[in-house]
Amino acid sequence: MRHAFIILVLGLSSMAAGTTYYVSSSGGSDSNNGTSSATPWQTLSNHINGGTFSAGDVIYLKRGDTWNEQLIPPSSGSSGNPISFDAYGSGAPPVITAAAPIAFVSASWTPISGNTWKATISSAIASPTVNMVQFGTKYGRKQPNGSGCATSIVGKYDWCLSWPNLYVYSPAGTNPVVTYAGDGSVVPIIAQGAGLQMIYVNNKVWLTFQHIKVQNFDYVGVGVAGAADNLVFANMESDGMVPAGTVPLGFYVNATNPANIQFLNDEGLFGSKSGSEKKDAAMSFLESALSTIDAVAAREIVDAEKFKNGISKIIDGTVECLNASTWAKTSHQPSALSPQP
């Protein structure tokens, strides 16, 4: 029994107790020590992406906060002592996004000439560019810079980029906030020439991520590459919500030879879309499926309106379930990882 006890103690001592760090975009400062919720860091780029961490360390992102920058883990954990990224506090999950909203106030904009106005884009993303700009729920028309943005913008929703300045159309003497008041916002979606990955794990091992939301990007939400392995992504949402052809990809693994990469209770389909958007998507799917079934079985729906109303009630219930939960767990999936603070 004495030998067994010694082995147990040695086994426990090998599981190093790591340091806990906190990050808050709304209430933090990069001059803080980051080791308590009262003294959190503010950005991901300075202390997280540019830092060094040890096996067993935990990095907490504050719930309700948003970061317009990438999360790129700089260090690896070890077997039994992963480096963890999680959420702290109460409310909505922390958001990592490529959206860089321009403050929707008159002071944000400067007239250039004629119908052209400009505002400065703020982003910590390296080598940035912009391929898409949202005016409320609408996507604008990108115009070439050519001999200057002022010569290419001719109509509402036209925009042009000369980083870090965004140029938009608004009639001379009319601030863009007035022109786009009905839309309610102007939001550039930051990108990179090689494709922007919001959470990018490259050649790192033994990492755990959970309770984080990745939103509004036009390439990859969570990307895994190189010799990355022994990773867990749990209880997460990844939703690009940007119409960019075959992308965006919510979760994308391009590792060389992974042995153990797990995705548990993650949602990469509906994300944070509104209830009506979820309903429309589900209705479209069901209508396509029913159309195929009808064609095969040569069946006829005698009262299409009542049939659609009935299906709509089913969809409403489905959407309610989607809004209230993540995907159903299988017998091989744990309900959660270590509890958050």
C-alpha positions in Angstrom: 0.0 0.0 0.0 2.9 2.3 0.7 4.3 1.9 -2.8 0.8 2.5 -4.3 0.5 5.7 -2.3 3.9 7.0 -3.5 3.0 6.2 -7.1 -0.3 8.1 -6.7 1.4 11.2 -5.3 4.0 11.1 -8.1 1.2 10.8 -10.7 -0.6 13.8 -9.2 2.5 15.9 -9.0 3.1 15.4 -12.8 -0.1 17.3 -13.5 1.2 20.8 -13.2 -1.0 23.6 -11.8 -1.0 26.3 -14.4 -1.6 30.0 -14.2 -5.0 31.5 -14.9 -5.2 34.6 -17.2 -8.1 36.9 -18.0 -8.9 39.0 -21.0 -11.6 41.6 -21.4 -12.0 43.8 -24.5 -14.4 46.1 -22.7 -12.7 46.5 -19.3 -9.2 45.3 -19.7 -5.8 47.0 -20.3 -2.7 45.5 -21.7 -0.8 47.3 -19.0 -2.5 45.0 -16.4 -1.0 41.7 -15.2 -3.9 39.7 -16.5 -3.9 37.3 -13.6 -7.3 38.2 -12.1 -10.8 39.2 -13.4 -10.1 42.6 -11.7 -6.9 43.1 -13.7 -7.6 41.6 -17.2 -5.6 42.2 -20.4 -7.5 43.8 -23.2 -6.3 42.5 -26.5 -5.6 39.0 -28.0 -2.8 40.2 -30.2 -0.4 41.6 -27.6 -0.4 39.2 -24.6 -2.1 36.1 -26.1 -0.8 35.7 -29.6 2.5 37.4 -28.8 2.9 35.7 -25.4 4.2 32.4 -24.1 2.2 30.0 -22.0 2.9 26.8 -20.1 1.1 23.4 -19.9 -1.9 23.7 -17.6 -2.4 27.4 -18.1 -6.0 28.7 -18.6 -6.9 31.8 -20.6 -10.4 33.1 -19.9 -12.2 35.5 -22.3 -15.0 37.7 -20.8 -18.5 36.8 -21.7 -20.3 39.6 -23.5 -17.1 41.0 -25.0 -16.0 41.1 -28.7 -12.6 41.0 -30.3 -12.0 42.2 -33.9 -8.8 40.2 -34.1 -7.4 36.7 -34.5 -6.7 34.2 -31.7 -3.5 32.4 -32.5 -2.2 30.2 -29.6 1.6 30.6 -29.4 2.3 27.6 -27.1 1.5 23.9 -26.7 0.3 22.1 -23.7 1.1 18.6 -22.7 -0.7 15.3 -22.2 -2.9 15.6 -19.2 -2.1 19.4 -19.0 -3.5 21.1 -22.0 -3.6 24.9 -22.3 -7.2 25.9 -22.2 -9.2 28.8 -23.7 -12.6 29.4 -22.0 -15.1 32.0 -21.0 -15.7 33.7 -17.6 -18.4 35.9 -16.2 -22.1 35.8 -17.2 -24.1 36.5 -20.4 -23.4 35.8 -24.0 -20.3 33.9 -25.0 -17.2 35.9 -26.0 -17.1 36.7 -29.7 -14.1 36.7 -32.1 -15.1 38.4 -35.3 -13.7 39.9 -38.6 -16.4 42.6 -38.4 -15.0 46.0 -37.7 -18.0 48.3 -37.2 -17.5 52.0 -37.9 -19.1 54.1 -35.2 -22.5 55.1 -36.6 -22.1 58.8 -35.8 -21.6 61.8 -38.0 -18.1 62.5 -36.6 -16.8 59.2 -38.1 -17.0 60.6 -41.6 -15.1 63.1 -43.6 -16.2 64.5 -47.0 -13.6 64.0 -49.8 -15.2 65.5 -52.9 -18.6 65.3 -54.6 -20.5 62.3 -53.3 -17.5 60.6 -51.6 -16.9 60.3 -47.9 -14.3 58.4 -45.9 -13.9 56.8 -42.4 -11.0 55.1 -40.8 -11.2 51.3 -40.2 -9.9 50.1 -36.8 -8.6 46.6 -36.7 -5.7 44.7 -35.0 -5.6 42.1 -37.8 -2.3 41.9 -39.6 -2.0 42.6 -43.4 -5.7 43.5 -43.6 -7.9 44.1 -46.6 -11.7 44.3 -47.1 -13.7 42.3 -49.6 -17.2 43.0 -48.2 -19.0 45.8 -46.4 -22.4 45.5 -44.8 -24.8 48.4 -44.8 -27.2 47.1 -42.2 -28.2 43.7 -43.7 -27.2 44.7 -47.2 -23.9 44.0 -48.8 -22.4 46.9 -50.8 -20.7 47.0 -54.2 -16.9 47.1 -54.1 -15.5 49.6 -56.5 -11.9 49.6 -57.8 -9.5 52.2 -56.4 -8.0 52.9 -59.8 -6.9 56.5 -59.9 -8.6 57.1 -56.6 -11.7 56.0 -54.8 -13.4 59.3 -55.3 -13.7 58.6 -59.1 -15.2 55.2 -58.8 -18.1 55.7 -56.3 -21.3 56.7 -58.1 -24.3 55.3 -56.3 -25.7 54.3 -52.9 -24.0 51.2 -51.4 -20.8 51.8 -53.5 -17.6 51.5 -51.5 -13.9 51.5 -52.1 -10.8 50.7 -50.0 -7.5 52.4 -49.5 -6.4 50.9 -46.2 -7.1 52.0 -43.5 -9.7 54.2 -45.1 -13.2 53.1 -46.3 -14.8 55.3 -48.9 -18.6 55.3 -49.4 -21.2 57.1 -51.4 -23.3 59.8 -49.9 -24.7 62.9 -51.6 -22.6 66.0 -51.3 -23.3 67.8 -48.0 -25.2 64.7 -46.6 -23.3 62.7 -43.9 -23.4 58.9 -44.6 -25.1 58.4 -41.2 -28.1 60.3 -42.7 -27.9 58.4 -46.0 -27.8 55.0 -44.4 -30.0 55.8 -41.4 -32.5 53.2 -42.6 -29.8 50.6 -42.7 -28.4 51.5 -39.3 -24.7 50.5 -39.7 -21.6 50.4 -41.9 -19.5 47.3 -41.1 -16.4 46.3 -43.1 -15.6 42.6 -42.9 -11.8 42.3 -42.5 -9.9 39.8 -44.6 -6.4 38.8 -45.7 -5.1 38.1 -49.1 -4.2 34.5 -48.1 -7.5 34.0 -46.3 -8.2 35.0 -42.7 -8.7 32.3 -40.0 -10.2 33.8 -36.8 -8.9 31.0 -34.5 -5.8 29.6 -36.1 -4.0 26.6 -34.5 -0.8 25.8 -36.4 1.8 23.2 -35.2 0.4 23.3 -31.7 -0.7 20.4 -29.6 -2.7 19.7 -26.4 -5.1 22.7 -26.5 -8.7 23.0 -25.4 -11.2 25.6 -26.5 -14.8 26.0 -25.3 -17.7 28.5 -24.8 -16.3 30.8 -27.6 -18.3 32.1 -30.6 -16.6 33.0 -33.9 -18.7 35.2 -36.1 -18.8 37.4 -39.3 -15.8 36.2 -41.4 -15.4 35.4 -45.0 -12.9 32.5 -44.9 -12.4 30.2 -41.9 -13.7 30.5 -38.4 -11.6 27.8 -36.7 -8.6 26.6 -38.7 -6.2 23.8 -37.8 -3.0 23.2 -39.8 0.5 21.7 -39.8 1.4 19.2 -37.1 -1.4 20.4 -34.8 -2.9 17.5 -32.8 -4.6 16.5 -29.5 -7.1 19.4 -29.7 -10.6 19.8 -28.3 -13.2 22.3 -29.5 -16.3 22.1 -27.3 -19.6 24.0 -26.9 -18.7 26.5 -29.6 -20.5 28.3 -32.4 -18.8 29.3 -35.7 -20.9 31.3 -38.2 -19.5 33.3 -41.0 -22.8 34.8 -42.2 -21.0 36.2 -45.3 -22.0 35.2 -48.8 -18.6 34.3 -50.3 -19.2 31.3 -52.6 -17.8 28.1 -51.3 -16.5 29.8 -48.1 -16.8 30.6 -45.2 -15.9 27.4 -43.4 -16.9 27.2 -39.8 -14.4 24.5 -38.7 -11.6 23.5 -41.1 -8.9 20.9 -40.4 -5.9 20.8 -42.7 -3.4 19.2 -40.3 -0.6 16.8 -41.6 -1.3 13.7 -39.6 -3.8 14.3 -36.7 -4.5 11.5 -34.3 -7.0 13.1 -31.9 -8.9 16.3 -32.8 -12.3 16.4 -31.2 -15.4 18.6 -31.9 -17.9 18.3 -29.1 -21.3 20.0 -29.0 -20.3 22.6 -31.6 -22.6 24.4 -34.0 -21.3 25.5 -37.4 -24.5 25.7 -39.4 -27.1 28.1 -38.1 -24.8 30.0 -35.6 -26.4 33.3 -34.6 -28.7 33.7 -37.5 -32.1 35.1 -36.6 -35.1 32.9 -36.0 -36.6 33.8 -39.4 -33.3 33.0 -41.2 -33.2 29.6 -39.5 -36.8 29.0 -40.4 -36.2 30.0 -44.0 -33.2 27.7 -44.3 -35.0 24.8 -42.7 -38.1 25.4 -44.9 -36.0 25.4 -48.0 -34.4 22.1 -47.0 -37.7 20.5 -46.2 -39.3 21.8 -49.4 -36.5 20.4 -51.5 -36.7 17.0 -49.7 -40.4 16.9 -50.1 -40.2 17.8 -53.7 -37.9 14.8 -54.3 -40.2 12.5 -52.3 -43.2 13.7 -54.3 -41.5 13.2 -57.6 -40.5 9.6 -56.6 -43.8 8.6 -55.1 -45.9 10.7 -57.5 -47.9 12.0 -54.6 -50.0 15.1 -54.7 -50.6 17.7 -52.0 -54.3 18.6 -52.3 -54.2 21.7 -50.1 -50.7 23.3 -50.4 -51.5 26.2 -48.1 -52.6 24.1 -45.2 -49.7 21.8 -45.8 -47.2 24.7 -45.6 -48.9 26.0 -42.4 -48.6 22.6 -40.8 -44.9 22.3 -41.8 -44.4 25.9 -40.6 -45.5 24.9 -37.1 -43.0 22.1 -37.1 -40.3 24.4 -38.2 -41.2 26.9 -35.5 -40.7 24.2 -32.9 -37.4 23.1 -34.5 -36.1 26.6 -34.5 -37.0 27.1 -30.9 -35.0 23.9 -30.1 -32.0 25.2 -32.1 -32.1 28.5 -30.3 -32.3 26.8 -26.9 -29.6 24.2 -27.4 -26.5 22.9 -29.2 -26.5 19.8 -31.3 -27.6 16.6 -29.6 -24.8 14.7 -27.9 -24.0 11.2 -28.9 -23.0 8.4 -26.5 -19.4 9.2 -27.4 -19.6 12.9 -26.4 -19.2 14.2 -22.9 -21.7 16.9 -21.9 -18.9 19.5 -21.2 -15.3 19.9 -20.2 -14.0 21.4 -17.1 -16.5 23.9 -15.6 -15.9 27.6 -16.4 -15.5 30.1 -13.5 
